[in-house]
Amino acid sequence: MNSPGSGHVLRFEVRADFTERYPVQTVGDQECTEWWIPAEDLDALNDAIVGLIELVETVREPPATEGS
């Protein structure tokens, strides 16, 4: 189970015939783009993954200290 303030950055390839159905969304700055895949399409996304899923980075927020 992930703690609050933690997350993982993953890299993987997805077949173009799947991703072309969804517009690319810009989040944050112009260099940060992603596809927003609806939850009901996640099984199809999993089937469209090509190759391995790579863990790029794990980000953890330090635990809160008393009084903060």
C-alpha positions, 0 to 999 in steps of 0.5 A: 500500500502506498503512503500519502505523498508517494508515487512511482514513475513508469515507462512503457510502450503502447501500440499506436492503434490504441493511443491514437483513440485518446487526445494527448493532455498537457499537464504542468509545463508543455513538456509534460504530456500524457494520455488520460485513459478512462478506467473502463478502458484499462483492460484494453490498455494492459493488452496494448502494452508492448514489452516490459514496464520499467520503473524509472523513479520512486518518489516518497514524501518524508514522514510528517514530524510532530507539530508540522 
